[in-house]
Amino acid sequence: MDDNELKRRLAEWADAYGGEQYRRLGYSSAERIAFAAPEPTTCSGADEIESIVQAMEQGGRWKEARVLRAECFLAALSEVERIQRLTRIGLPMSRASYYIFLGSARSFICGALTHRLAA
């Protein structure tokens, strides 16, 4: 899976799971980052990403999952604001840590999607 395909899939996921505020303003509420509540959707690709993100959280990679949600669900906000929103929900981090967790989350998603395709 190339980077453009991953970005497309993550944007589809954000559109389906980011909530009404995301669709209206381009960014979600802090609750969507801390506690992503699944919404009914007909988009199986978004459902697949959400199940992978939930598996990431359940496997102990909750920081990576929250950073990925911040990156995707707060896409219209600046990097500084995304990091501040994470701090407000109890996950303070540096800019470097943000990108380390984001890279790890993106790799996790790519690996899970590749594994599912191969199965």
N, C-alpha and C positions, 0 to 999 in steps of 0.2 A: 504494500500500500504506500503510495507516495504522499508527500506532505499536503498537496492540494486536495487529494481525496479525503485525508484525515480532517483538514479544515472544513471541508464541505459537510462531512458527517457530524462534526462537532457543532457546526452552525445549525444544522437540522435538529440536533438534540436540544440545543439552547432554545430554539424556536418552539419546540414541543413541550419542554419542561421548564422554561424560564418564567412562565406565568404571565398573567395579563399585563402587569407593569412592564415586563420585558418587551412585550409586543407593542405597548403604547410608547414607552420612553427609550427603549434600547438598553435598559439595565433592570435587574431584578432587585427585590428587597433582600435584606440581609438574611432573613429566614430561609429563603430559597438556597442560600449558600450553605448555611449551617444544617438545615434539615430539608433536603429536597424531597418534597412530597410528590409522588407520581401523580400525574394527571392522566385521565383517559386520552388516548391518542390513537390515531389510525396509522401512524407512521412507524412501521416495524423497525426501520433503521435507527430511529431515535430510541425506541424501546430497547434495542440491542445495546446501544451505548449506555443507557441508564442502568441496565442490568450489569454491565461491566463495571460502571462506576460504583454501584452498590456492592459488588463483589470486592472491589478495591477497598472500600471502607470496611467491610466485614473481615477482610484479611489483614486489617491493621494499618492500612495505608490511608487513613482518614485525612491526614494533612494534604496528601497529594490530591485526594478527591475534592477537598474544599478549595484548594488552589485552582484546580481545573474548573470547578463551578464558577469561581470568581472570574477567571479568565474568559470563560464563555458567556456566563450570565450577566456579567458587568462589562461587556465588550465596549459599550459606548462611553465608559468612564476611563479616565487616565490611569496609568499604572500606579501612581501615587495613591489615587482614590481607591483602587482595588485593594492595595495593601492596607490602607487605613480601614477599609470595611472588614477585612480579615481580622485586624487587630480588635475591632469593636465586638467581634463574635468570640473573642478569646484566643485568637491564633496570631500573636504578634510575630513578625519575621522581617528580616532584611530583604532588600531587593534581590541579592544573590540567592538567598534561600528560596524566595518565591520562584525564581527561574529554575532552580535545582528541582524543587517539587513539581513544577509544571513539566519539565522535561521527563521526569520519572513517570508522571501520570500519562503523558502522551505515549511514552514507550510501552507502558502497561496496556493502554487501549490498543495500540498497534499490534502488540503481541497477542492479545486476546482475540482481536479480529482475524489475524492471520491464522491462529490456531483454529478458529471456528470455520474459516474457509477451507482449511486443509482437512477438516473432519468430515 
